[in-house]
Amino acid sequence: MSRTTIGLIVGLVLGVVAVTHGFLAFLSVAFIGAVGLVAGMVLEGKLDVSTVLARERSRR
């Protein structure tokens, strides 16, 4: 499945949630989806969490 198709499906789902359950539910679904995206990227190895944490430690 292409990224365009996945984006379309996610957009449609968010639209249905916004129409049927209101704006707060839309924001909740979008936030939980973003958390799931980050978790999936970490599990696939596309996002290196140690790099992000190292940046935070070096700023202190």
C-alpha positions, 0 to 999 in steps of 0.5 A: 500500500502506498503512502498516498493511499495510507494518507487518504485512509487516515484522512477519511477516518479522521473526517468521519470521527470529526463529523460523528463525534466532534472536534475533541474526538478528532484531536484525540484520534489525531494525537493517538495516531501520531503516537502510534506513528512514532512508536511504529517508526521506532519499532521499524528502526526508522527513528533512533530514539537514542539520538533524540535523547542525546540531544536533550542531555547535551542541552542541559 
